[in-house]
Each structure stands twice: as structure tokens, then as C-alpha cells.
Amino acid sequence: MTFSAAEQTGQPFASLRTIDLRGRTHTPAQLKTVMPRAETTTDVASDAVAAIIADVRSRGFAALSELAGKFDGVRQDHPRVPREALIEALENLDPAVRSGLEESIRRARMFAAAQRPADVEVDIADGAKVTHRWVPVNRVGLYVPGGLAVYPSSVVMNVVPAQAAGVASLALTSPPQKEFGGLPHPTILAAAELLGIEEVYAMGGAQAIAALAYGIEESEAGPALEPVDVVTGPGNVFVATAKRLVKGVVGIDAEAGPTEIAVLADSAAEPKFVAADLISQAEHDPNAASVLVTDSPELAEAVRTELDVQVPATKHTERVRTALAGAQSAVVLVDSLADGIAVCNAYGAEHLEIHTADANAVAGRVTNAGAIFVGSYSPVSLGDYCSGSNHVLPTAGTSAFSSGLNVTTFMRAIQVIDYGRNALEEVSGHVVALSRAEDLPAHGDAVSIRFAE
């Protein structure tokens, strides 16, 4: 099957192009190929990121210092943030922002506490017990992005589930800011202090991920940075690529790249709400994706009209225009709501809003999404700050196999096998038979020797 020009490239109208899928049936594979995606991928940055990782591994703090000067324009001998800076940042925090962070933390802790999995103990037979025991990882590195915006909310989203999991050692890193003397933004530091995180580093980009994954030995520059077991947190393409390259050395959450929102809407949706929500994510980044999926051309036109009104009125107008006009953003027209659900499942959005009749039932039919926001009064902005859910979510379709950040990201399950003599003897013949079938007789001998006269 071939796609029409409109399906492949869309027709420009206002700030969003159109991908018209009406009038024909598409397989999931075909839908994936026609969905709007950012042109930049982690492959583009792989060579540069690999070189940065190698440099940090070989030269440690000296490499970090040079990279901080090159990318962040700051002079840095050691990236550790002094304890006094954390305390001062919280003391000077706007009371309204502190109140908002405290409420965000309270709600996030409620949801995270409920996520902690229970151990499972099964009596397979008399004297034969197998346990599935959950334990936290020992040490975690938490990445909080800088760049075009300030993300104290990401401090909350990274730290709270790790603490709920019982992680004993947490190191937080965020890019150094020239205007703040080479430290991360003070609101980031204040959030860390509010959560009790004392180990904070002024490091950004791929170099931060490398330092967390491999650690850096003590030197004249300062104390060692101990390697972590898991690295989490969103970032730009260089951060996402670095996480991909160190996966296996450490665990990672997901390759969270530029943010994306998809809105599934029918004729009953409120156009001004839909437009505002598309804009809310577009203001993150020129590469952010805003996608409207609808079976109502009239709604699509009304949303475009609202965008023409709301985009010029928003603070980051040019950034929003760039994101909405990019290859990653579009209006997708479908024949029916069922087709729209199929499109959303093929797309696998980081954030998916449902603005339809019987939105709860529609949400229940969605299988691929980082987070689903149900109805007109559950906007993505709520999830970004104060819903209790986590906003560190899989992007670029990886929700098909990845989950948003949660307590189990920071835990692993250990299987404990406890058999007595009689219980082992009961299955010894089976073990011997299977070991011989696999031509691994010593496996069976290790059981048989226990019952030899």
C-alpha cells in the first residue's frame, strides 16, 4: 500500500500540518511509518557522546571541568555543590513555590508508597519454598535537565519514588548555570534540600551520565564520585544517547527525549482546552511534539483557530511556533474514534489526553502511552506538577515496551529457593533426566550425590 502525498507530508494549515488517514484501512506497521516524529534521533549524536563518555572515564574531573567550560561557559574545579548552597537556596525560595513543591511531594509520596510491591512466598510442595523478594538498588543517579526551562518538579519526580523504594544513596545532578556562579539553578537546589538530598553535582549532558555510570576516583580536585547502579531522568538527545550507551553498565529508566503530547478528541471536545494543552508541551522545546488525533474536521479547524489566538499570546511564542510547525507535530484525521485509538496505540505518546465522550472507556482501550489523562479536566500540566503521578515518561514510541518512572525502577526482585532434603529427593529424578537430555550430566550428579549411599 502506498500513502498519498497528504498522508506522507501533510498539508500546511495554520501552525500544524495535516496527516489525513481517512478513507482507507492501515495496519499498525503502516501507522507507525506515517506518524509524526522528530527528525533528530539518538543515532545522530552517538559518536560525539561516545567520545565524551570515553573522555570522562579516562580523565575524570579534569574532563568534567573542560566540558563545563565548553558547553556551559563556567569554570569548575569539582562539580560537588557545597552543602551551604543547598541550605541557602531553600531559605531564599519563594514561599509560593515552596508551597507548590511541598504539595507536589506530598501527593507523589502517596502514589509512590502504594506502588511498592509485596514479596511473594510460594510453597511449591512440602518443604519446598520459593520466594520473590523485592530489594532496592544500593545507589541511584538522578538527572535533572537545565536548558530552556527550570525543572524543580523533575527533582520531585526522580527523588520521591527512589526514596519510597528504600534506596540508601542518592546522587542528583543538574547542569551548571553561568548566571548562578556555576551551580545548578537555585530552585533545583532548593527542591533537593527540601527532599533531603545532600549529594548534588553541577554536571549536565552526556558527561553527567558518564560520571554517574562509571564514577570518578578521588583526585586533587576533590572527593570521589562513587558509581551508581541506576540512572534516571529526562534530558536532551545527548543525555538520551548517553543513557543508551551506558545501559548494561547501569540500569536506566527509559530514553526520555523531547516531550510529546497527543490529544485524542471528538466533536464534543472543547477547542480552547485542546489548543492550550498542545501549546503547554510545545513551550518545552522547539523539538517538542504536539499531535491532535480526531475524527472531526470541524474540531480540527476550531483548534487551529484557537492556536492562532493563543500562540501569539503565550510567553515563548517563537519556541511554540517552531515546535508546532515541526515534522514531529500534526493534526491526524481519522474516520472514527476506533481508528483514532489505533493511531494512538501506534504512536505510543509520552502523554495522551482523551477528550471524548465516555473518556474513561476510551482510555481503557489504549495500550501504548506513558501516561493517560482522562477528560477535559485532567491536562498534562496537572501531571507535570501535582497529580501525584510521575512525569518522567517514555517518549518516541518507547511506551510500547517501557514504563514511566516508578518505585520498581529502583528495585530488583531476588528469587530465594529453600528446599529441604525430602523436597529435593522428590524431584531428583526429574533433574537428572533433564540434565542428561541437555547433555549436562554434572547438573544431575550435583543432585544425585546428595542421596548416594
C-alpha positions as CSV (number, residue, x, y, z in Angstrom):
1,M,0.0,0.0,0.0
2,T,1.3,3.5,-0.8
3,F,0.4,6.6,1.0
4,S,-0.9,9.8,-0.6
5,A,1.1,13.0,-0.5
6,A,-1.2,14.3,2.2
7,E,-0.6,11.2,4.3
8,Q,3.2,11.4,3.9
9,T,3.8,15.1,4.3
10,G,0.5,16.7,5.3
11,Q,-1.0,19.9,4.1
12,P,0.2,23.1,5.8
13,F,-2.6,25.0,7.6
14,A,-2.0,27.5,10.4
15,S,0.8,26.1,12.6
16,L,0.1,22.4,12.3
17,R,0.3,20.2,9.2
18,T,-2.4,17.6,8.4
19,I,-2.0,13.9,8.0
20,D,-5.2,12.6,6.5
21,L,-5.8,8.9,7.1
22,R,-9.4,8.8,6.2
23,G,-10.9,6.5,3.6
24,R,-8.6,3.5,3.9
25,T,-7.5,0.9,6.4
26,H,-4.0,1.0,7.8
27,T,-2.1,-1.8,9.6
28,P,-0.2,-1.0,12.8
29,A,3.1,-1.1,10.9
30,Q,1.8,1.4,8.3
31,L,0.5,3.7,11.0
32,K,4.0,3.7,12.7
33,T,5.6,4.8,9.4
34,V,3.3,7.8,8.9
35,M,3.1,9.1,12.4
36,P,4.8,12.5,13.0
37,R,8.2,12.1,14.6
38,A,11.1,14.4,15.3
39,E,13.9,14.1,12.7
40,T,16.6,14.1,15.2
41,T,17.4,10.7,16.7
42,T,20.0,9.4,19.2
43,D,21.9,7.9,16.3
44,V,22.9,11.5,15.2
45,A,24.7,12.1,18.5
46,S,26.2,8.7,19.1
47,D,29.8,9.4,18.0
48,A,30.0,12.7,19.9
49,V,28.5,11.2,23.0
50,A,30.8,8.1,22.9
51,A,33.8,10.4,22.8
52,I,32.6,12.4,25.8
53,I,32.0,9.2,27.8
54,A,35.5,7.9,27.0
55,D,37.0,11.3,27.9
56,V,35.2,11.4,31.3
57,R,36.3,7.8,32.0
58,S,39.9,8.4,31.2
59,R,40.4,11.9,32.7
60,G,37.8,12.2,35.4
61,F,37.3,15.6,37.0
62,A,39.7,17.3,34.5
63,A,37.4,16.3,31.6
64,L,34.3,17.4,33.5
65,S,35.9,20.8,34.1
66,E,36.8,21.3,30.5
67,L,33.4,20.2,29.3
68,A,31.7,22.6,31.8
69,G,33.7,25.4,30.3
70,K,32.9,24.3,26.7
71,F,29.2,23.6,27.0
72,D,28.1,25.7,30.0
73,G,30.6,28.5,30.0
74,V,31.6,28.0,33.6
75,R,34.9,27.5,35.4
76,Q,34.8,24.4,37.6
77,D,37.4,22.5,39.6
78,H,35.0,20.0,41.2
79,P,31.2,19.6,40.5
80,R,30.0,18.8,44.0
81,V,27.6,21.5,45.2
82,P,28.5,22.8,48.7
83,R,26.1,22.0,51.4
84,E,25.7,25.7,52.3
85,A,24.4,26.4,48.8
86,L,21.6,23.9,49.2
87,I,20.6,25.4,52.6
88,E,20.8,29.0,51.2
89,A,18.7,28.1,48.2
90,L,15.8,26.7,50.3
91,E,16.0,29.7,52.7
92,N,15.6,32.1,49.7
93,L,12.9,30.1,47.9
94,D,9.7,31.9,47.0
95,P,7.1,30.8,49.6
96,A,4.5,30.1,46.9
97,V,7.0,27.9,45.0
98,R,7.9,26.1,48.2
99,S,4.2,25.5,49.0
100,G,3.7,24.1,45.5
101,L,6.7,21.8,45.8
102,E,5.6,20.6,49.2
103,E,2.1,19.7,47.9
104,S,3.7,18.0,44.8
105,I,5.9,16.0,47.1
106,R,3.0,15.0,49.4
107,R,0.9,13.7,46.5
108,A,3.8,12.0,44.8
109,R,4.7,10.2,48.0
110,M,1.1,9.0,48.4
111,F,1.2,7.4,45.0
112,A,4.7,6.1,45.3
113,A,4.1,4.4,48.7
114,A,1.2,2.4,47.1
115,Q,3.5,1.2,44.3
116,R,5.9,-0.7,46.4
117,P,5.5,-4.4,45.5
118,A,4.9,-7.0,48.1
119,D,7.2,-10.0,48.4
120,V,5.7,-13.3,47.2
121,E,6.3,-16.6,49.0
122,V,5.0,-19.8,47.4
123,D,5.1,-23.3,48.9
124,I,5.7,-25.4,45.8
125,A,5.5,-28.7,47.9
126,D,6.0,-29.9,51.4
127,G,9.4,-28.5,52.4
128,A,9.8,-26.7,49.1
129,K,9.5,-22.9,49.2
130,V,10.3,-20.2,46.6
131,T,10.2,-16.5,47.4
132,H,10.1,-13.5,45.1
133,R,11.8,-10.8,47.3
134,W,12.0,-7.2,46.3
135,V,15.0,-5.1,47.3
136,P,16.1,-1.6,46.4
137,V,19.3,-1.0,44.4
138,N,22.1,0.4,46.5
139,R,22.8,3.7,44.8
140,V,21.0,5.9,42.2
141,G,22.0,8.8,40.0
142,L,19.2,11.2,39.3
143,Y,19.4,13.6,36.3
144,V,17.5,16.9,36.3
145,P,17.7,18.8,33.0
146,G,18.5,22.5,32.6
147,G,18.5,24.3,29.3
148,L,15.4,26.3,28.2
149,A,13.5,25.8,31.5
150,V,13.9,25.1,35.2
151,Y,12.7,21.8,36.4
152,P,12.4,21.5,40.2
153,S,9.4,19.3,39.5
154,S,11.8,16.8,38.0
155,V,13.7,16.7,41.3
156,V,10.5,15.6,42.9
157,M,9.6,13.1,40.3
158,N,13.1,11.4,40.4
159,V,13.7,11.5,44.1
160,V,10.3,10.5,45.6
161,P,10.0,7.0,44.0
162,A,13.7,6.3,44.8
163,Q,13.1,7.2,48.4
164,A,9.9,5.2,48.5
165,A,11.8,2.2,47.2
166,G,14.3,2.5,50.1
167,V,17.4,3.5,48.1
168,A,20.1,4.3,50.6
169,S,22.4,6.5,48.5
170,L,21.2,9.1,46.0
171,A,23.2,11.5,43.9
172,L,21.5,14.3,42.0
173,T,23.0,16.1,39.0
174,S,21.9,19.1,37.0
175,P,23.7,21.4,34.6
176,P,25.8,24.3,35.9
177,Q,24.4,27.7,35.2
178,K,26.7,30.6,34.4
179,E,24.3,33.2,35.9
180,F,24.4,31.3,39.2
181,G,28.1,31.0,39.7
182,G,28.5,27.6,38.0
183,L,25.9,26.0,40.3
184,P,22.6,24.5,39.1
185,H,19.6,26.8,39.3
186,P,18.8,27.7,42.9
187,T,15.3,26.3,42.6
188,I,16.7,22.9,41.7
189,L,19.0,23.1,44.8
190,A,16.1,24.2,47.0
191,A,14.0,21.2,45.9
192,A,16.9,18.9,46.6
193,E,17.3,20.3,50.1
194,L,13.5,20.1,50.7
195,L,13.7,16.4,49.9
196,G,16.8,15.8,52.0
197,I,19.3,15.2,49.1
198,E,22.7,16.3,50.2
199,E,24.8,14.9,47.3
200,V,24.2,17.2,44.4
201,Y,26.5,17.9,41.4
202,A,26.7,20.7,38.9
203,M,27.0,18.4,35.8
204,G,25.0,18.3,32.7
205,G,24.7,16.5,29.4
206,A,26.4,13.2,28.4
207,Q,29.3,13.9,30.7
208,A,27.0,13.8,33.8
209,I,25.6,10.4,32.7
210,A,29.2,9.1,32.2
211,A,30.3,10.3,35.6
212,L,27.3,8.7,37.3
213,A,27.7,5.4,35.5
214,Y,31.4,4.9,35.8
215,G,32.2,7.0,38.8
216,I,35.3,9.2,39.3
217,E,38.2,8.5,41.6
218,E,39.4,10.9,44.3
219,S,41.9,13.4,43.0
220,E,43.4,16.8,43.8
221,A,40.2,18.3,42.5
222,G,38.2,16.7,45.3
223,P,36.5,13.6,46.7
224,A,35.5,10.6,44.6
225,L,32.1,10.4,42.9
226,E,31.0,6.8,43.5
227,P,29.4,5.0,40.6
228,V,25.6,4.3,40.7
229,D,23.5,1.3,39.9
230,V,20.7,3.1,38.1
231,V,20.5,6.4,36.3
232,T,17.1,8.0,35.8
233,G,15.8,11.3,34.5
234,P,14.9,13.1,31.2
235,G,17.2,15.1,29.1
236,N,18.0,16.2,25.5
237,V,19.3,14.0,22.7
238,F,22.8,13.9,24.2
239,V,21.5,12.7,27.6
240,A,19.2,10.1,26.0
241,T,22.1,8.8,23.8
242,A,24.4,8.6,26.8
243,K,21.9,6.6,28.7
244,R,21.6,4.2,25.8
245,L,25.3,3.8,25.6
246,V,25.8,3.1,29.3
247,K,22.8,0.8,29.6
248,G,24.2,-2.5,30.8
249,V,26.8,-0.9,32.9
250,V,24.0,0.7,34.9
251,G,20.2,0.3,34.7
252,I,18.2,3.2,33.2
253,D,14.6,4.1,33.3
254,A,13.7,5.0,29.7
255,E,15.2,7.0,26.9
256,A,13.2,10.1,27.7
257,G,13.8,12.7,24.9
258,P,11.9,15.8,23.9
259,T,8.4,15.9,25.3
260,E,5.4,14.9,23.3
261,I,1.6,15.2,23.7
262,A,-1.1,13.5,21.7
263,V,-4.8,14.5,22.2
264,L,-7.5,12.1,21.1
265,A,-10.6,14.2,20.6
266,D,-14.1,14.0,19.1
267,S,-16.6,16.7,18.2
268,A,-17.6,17.2,21.8
269,A,-14.1,18.4,22.8
270,E,-13.6,22.0,23.8
271,P,-11.2,23.5,21.2
272,K,-9.7,26.1,23.5
273,F,-8.7,23.4,26.0
274,V,-7.1,21.3,23.3
275,A,-5.2,24.2,21.9
276,A,-3.9,25.3,25.3
277,D,-2.7,21.7,26.0
278,L,-0.9,21.4,22.7
279,I,0.8,24.7,23.5
280,S,1.7,23.7,27.0
281,Q,4.0,21.0,25.8
282,A,5.3,22.9,22.8
283,E,6.8,25.5,25.0
284,H,9.2,23.0,26.5
285,D,11.4,22.7,23.4
286,P,11.5,23.5,19.7
287,N,11.6,19.7,19.1
288,A,8.6,19.0,21.3
289,A,5.8,17.2,19.6
290,S,2.1,18.2,19.7
291,V,-0.3,15.9,17.9
292,L,-4.1,16.1,17.6
293,V,-5.9,12.9,16.6
294,T,-9.6,13.4,15.7
295,D,-12.5,12.2,13.6
296,S,-13.9,15.7,13.4
297,P,-12.5,18.1,10.8
298,E,-14.7,20.8,12.4
299,L,-12.9,20.3,15.7
300,A,-9.5,20.4,14.0
301,E,-10.4,23.7,12.3
302,A,-11.6,25.1,15.6
303,V,-8.4,24.1,17.3
304,R,-6.4,25.8,14.6
305,T,-8.4,28.9,15.1
306,E,-7.7,28.8,18.9
307,L,-4.0,28.3,18.2
308,D,-4.0,31.4,16.0
309,V,-5.3,33.3,19.1
310,Q,-3.4,31.6,21.9
311,V,0.1,31.1,20.4
312,P,0.8,34.9,19.9
313,A,-0.3,35.5,23.5
314,T,2.0,32.9,25.2
315,K,5.4,33.9,26.6
316,H,7.5,31.6,24.5
317,T,5.8,32.3,21.2
318,E,8.6,31.5,18.8
319,R,9.6,28.3,20.6
320,V,6.0,27.2,20.4
321,R,5.6,28.1,16.7
322,T,8.8,26.1,15.9
323,A,7.5,23.1,17.7
324,L,4.1,23.2,16.2
325,A,5.5,23.6,12.7
326,G,8.0,20.8,13.1
327,A,7.9,17.4,11.5
328,Q,7.0,16.0,14.9
329,S,3.7,17.8,15.2
330,A,0.5,17.4,13.2
331,V,-3.3,17.0,13.1
332,V,-4.2,13.4,12.2
333,L,-7.6,13.0,10.7
334,V,-9.3,9.6,11.0
335,D,-12.6,8.1,10.1
336,S,-13.7,7.0,13.5
337,L,-12.9,7.0,17.2
338,A,-11.8,3.4,16.9
339,D,-9.4,4.4,14.1
340,G,-8.1,7.2,16.4
341,I,-7.4,4.7,19.2
342,A,-5.4,2.6,16.7
343,V,-3.4,5.6,15.7
344,C,-2.7,6.5,19.4
345,N,-1.6,2.9,20.1
346,A,0.7,3.0,17.1
347,Y,2.1,6.4,18.2
348,G,2.6,5.5,21.8
349,A,2.7,9.0,23.1
350,E,4.5,10.1,26.2
351,H,1.4,12.0,27.3
352,L,-2.0,11.1,25.9
353,E,-5.1,13.2,26.6
354,I,-8.6,11.8,26.0
355,H,-11.2,14.5,25.1
356,T,-14.1,12.3,24.0
357,A,-17.5,11.1,25.1
358,D,-17.1,8.3,27.7
359,A,-13.4,9.2,28.0
360,N,-12.8,6.5,30.7
361,A,-13.9,3.7,28.4
362,V,-11.8,5.1,25.6
363,A,-8.8,5.3,27.9
364,G,-9.3,1.7,28.8
365,R,-8.7,0.7,25.1
366,V,-5.4,2.4,24.9
367,T,-2.4,0.0,25.3
368,N,0.6,2.2,24.4
369,A,1.1,5.5,26.3
370,G,3.5,6.8,29.0
371,A,0.5,8.4,30.9
372,I,-3.1,8.8,30.0
373,F,-5.0,11.9,31.0
374,V,-8.8,11.3,31.1
375,G,-11.3,14.0,30.3
376,S,-11.3,17.8,30.0
377,Y,-10.1,18.4,33.5
378,S,-7.0,16.2,33.6
379,P,-4.5,18.2,31.5
380,V,-0.9,17.1,31.1
381,S,0.1,20.2,33.1
382,L,-1.5,18.6,36.1
383,G,0.7,15.5,35.7
384,D,3.7,17.7,35.3
385,Y,3.3,19.1,38.8
386,C,0.6,18.0,41.1
387,S,-1.4,15.0,40.1
388,G,0.6,12.5,42.2
389,S,1.7,10.7,39.1
390,N,5.2,10.8,37.7
391,H,6.2,13.0,34.7
392,V,9.4,11.1,33.8
393,L,7.9,9.1,30.9
394,P,9.0,7.1,27.8
395,T,9.0,9.1,24.6
396,A,9.4,8.4,20.8
397,G,7.1,5.3,20.9
398,T,9.1,3.5,23.6
399,S,6.0,3.3,25.7
400,A,5.3,0.1,23.8
401,F,7.9,-1.6,26.0
402,S,8.8,0.9,28.7
403,S,7.1,2.3,31.8
404,G,7.1,5.7,33.4
405,L,9.4,6.2,36.4
406,N,8.0,4.4,39.4
407,V,9.1,2.7,42.6
408,T,10.0,-0.6,40.8
409,T,12.5,1.3,38.6
410,F,14.7,1.5,41.7
411,M,14.2,-2.1,42.8
412,R,15.0,-5.6,41.7
413,A,13.5,-9.0,42.6
414,I,15.6,-11.7,44.0
415,Q,14.4,-15.3,43.9
416,V,15.1,-17.3,47.0
417,I,14.9,-21.1,46.8
418,D,14.6,-23.0,50.0
419,Y,14.2,-26.9,49.6
420,G,14.7,-29.5,52.3
421,R,16.1,-33.0,51.8
422,N,12.8,-34.7,51.1
423,A,11.6,-32.0,48.8
424,L,14.8,-32.2,46.7
425,E,14.6,-36.0,46.6
426,E,11.1,-35.8,45.3
427,V,12.3,-34.1,42.1
428,S,15.8,-35.5,41.9
429,G,14.8,-38.0,39.1
430,H,13.4,-35.2,37.0
431,V,16.5,-33.1,37.4
432,V,18.8,-36.0,36.4
433,A,16.6,-36.8,33.4
434,L,16.5,-33.2,32.2
435,S,20.2,-32.7,32.7
436,R,21.0,-35.7,30.6
437,A,18.6,-34.6,27.9
438,E,20.6,-31.3,27.7
439,D,24.0,-33.2,27.8
440,L,24.9,-31.6,31.1
441,P,25.2,-34.7,33.3
442,A,27.1,-32.9,36.1
443,H,24.0,-30.9,36.8
444,G,22.2,-34.2,37.7
445,D,25.2,-35.5,39.5
446,A,25.1,-32.5,41.8
447,V,21.7,-33.7,42.9
448,S,22.3,-37.4,42.9
449,I,25.4,-37.2,45.1
450,R,23.2,-35.9,48.0
451,F,21.4,-39.2,48.1
452,A,24.2,-41.7,47.4
453,E,24.7,-44.5,49.9
